[in-house]
């Protein structure tokens, strides 16, 4: 199929906008949004450009998102980079898995996959989240001790290892931001998620809220039945 120069120019404009902003909202750029949603040729070119850059283009509601694929370390994060962002400088794989567990736990507290919207609550306080984390890690570690390896399917994640990594962090009720404390470890994860536009963390109230971006991603993508069951299985 032959594309016109105007189609190519417009598609490049849209893709560059997505590279810069990571999302294209109808209310912000109506002309670009309309061109993508109403012109099939332009949409095909944009998706082809994204595929070449190891990205996916997804439209949720009235917003178009550029989503780096899992192995895209240029626009996304490598495992080493993510470990550096979320964990202390001497972090091991146990600490990295623990950080992922914190994020999964946060998601399951906010979203349950039921109703018109998958979101189950408006907010959660960081202290409550810490209590939930401690309880689930202890329950998971205890379950592992009661069952032999042949009966376990932890997808390579050991609750005992994560529990030990969590308990090795110091406790500090003075609002420490150091990644070597339980409070600081959680704080830095929340700060990272906020920088990605996924949550709003009101530190003075210790209140965590989700953003429209995360709500849309969960409703349209993660909480299809297969992915939701996968997350639940990981969390036991």
N, C-alpha and C positions, 0 to 999 in steps of 0.2 A: 504494500500500500504506500502511495506517495503522499507525504505530508507537505502542507504549504509552509513557506518561510514564516508566516505569521503564527501558525500553530507551534512551530518549533521555538520561536522567540517567546511566545506566551508561556509555553511549558517550562522553558529555562527560567523565566521570571518566577514562576510558581515554585519550582524546585529550589532555586536559590533562596527564596523567602523561607521555605521549610528548613533549609540548612541553617539559616540564621536564627529563626524563631522556634523551630521544632514543631510548630503548629500553625494552622491557618484557620482563623475563626471568621465566620461570615460577617459578624458585626464590625470586624476590624478592616477587612479587605474584601468588600462585596464583589468587586470586579474580578479579582483573582479566584475567589470562591466560586462564583457563577461560571467562570470559564472552565474550571476543573469539573464541576458537577454536571454541567450541561453540554459540554463539548467532548464527545467520546474520543476523538483523535488526540486532543490535548491531554486528557486523562491517561490514555495509553502511553503517550510519550513520557509523562511524568513518572508513571509506574515503571517504565523501562529504565529511566535514569536512576530511580531508586534501587531497582534490582541490580544494576551495575555497581552501585555504591553499597551493596549488601544491606539494604534497608527495605522495610515494608511501608506502604502508604495505606493508612486506615482512616475511614471516616466514621466518627461516632457523633450522632446528632448533627449539630451545625458546626462541627470542628473537624478539620483534616489534620492528621498527625503523621509525622515522620518518625518511624520506630526502627532504630538500629537492630539488626539481627544479632543473635546470641554471640556469634564469633566476630562481630564487628568491633574491634578494639580502637578504631580511629574515632568513630562518632559515639561509641559506647565506652564501657570500661572493661579492661582486662581483669582477670582474677587478682593479679598482683596489685593493680591500681585500686581495685575495690577494697582489697584487704587493707591497703594503706589508708584509704579514706575512712573506713569504719572501725578499724581495730588499733590497738596499741602497737608501738614500733617493733616489739618483740613477738608479735602475734604468730601463732601456729595455725594449722588448718582447723584445729578445734575452735579457736577464737573466730575464725572466718565462718564456720558452720553455725556457731552461736549467733553471730550477727544476722545471718540469713534466717535463723529460727525466730529471732526477735521480729523481723519484718513479716514473716508468715503469720506469727501469732497476732501481730497488730492487725493484719488483713482479716483474719478470721474473727476477730472481735468486732470489727466494723461491718463485715459483710457475711450474710448467711445464705444468699442465693434464693431467698423466698420473696414473694410479694412482687408488686410492680417495679420496685427498685430493690437491688440486692443489699443496700445499706440497712443495717439493723439498729444503728444508734447514731446520735448526733455528735457525741464526743466521748473521749475517755481521758482520765487524768493519768499523768505519768506514774504516780504512786500506785494506782490500781493496776496499771500494766506491769509494773515490776513485781507485784504480788502474784499476778497471773503467771508470769514467766517462771518465777521460783516454784510455784505449785506444779506446773506442767513439766518442768525439767525433773523435779523429784519423782513425779508419777511415772514419767517415761523411764527414768533410771531404775526405779523399783520394778517396773514391768519387765525390763530387760533381765534383771537378776532372777526373776521368777521363771523365765522361759529360756530354753537353750537356743543356741544359734540356728539350729535347723528350723525352728519355728518362727524366727524373727525375719522380717523383711523391712529393713530400715533405710533402704536405698543408699547405703554407704554412710549414713549418719548415725552416730552412736549417741544416745541420750546421756549415757554415763559420762562420755567425754565432754559433751557440752555442759553438763551439770558441773563437772570438775572445773572447767574453764570459767564458768560463771561464779562459782564459789571462791575461786582464786582471786577474783577482783575484790578490792577493798570496799568497805561500806563508808559512805560519807554523807551525813545529813545536812551539810552546809552548802549544798548546791554545787559540788565540784564538777568541773568540766573536763577533768583529766580522764583519759581513756582507760586508766588503770583502776578506776573505781566503778562500781555498778551504776551509780548515778551518771557519771561522765560517759560511760560506755553507751548507755541508752540515749543520753543527750546528743552525742555526736551522730548516732544513727538517725535520730529525729531531725537534726539539723541537715543532714545529707538529703533525707526525703523531702524536706521543705525546699531545699535548693533545686530539687528536681521538679518542683511544682506539684507534688503529690499530696502533701499534708500542710496544714497550718498549725504551727506550734506556738501557743501563747505561753511563754515561759513564766510570766508573773503569776499566772493562774494554774500553771502546770496542766494546761488543757491542750489536747490533741484533737484536731478536726481534719476531715478529709476535704480535698478540693474537688471541683467539678471534673477536673482532668482525671483524677483517680476514680471517681464515681463512674465516669463514662467508660474508662478502661475495664473496670470490674464488670459492669453491666453487659458490655458488648463483647468482651474478649475472654477474660480469665474465668468468669463464672458460667461458661458453658458447662454442661454436666460432666464431661470428661475431665476438664481441668480442675473443676471444683472437687471432684472425688479424689484427684491426684493430690491436691493440697491436704485434704482431710486425711488421706492415708499416711502422708509424711508426718503429720502431727499426731497420728495415732488416735 
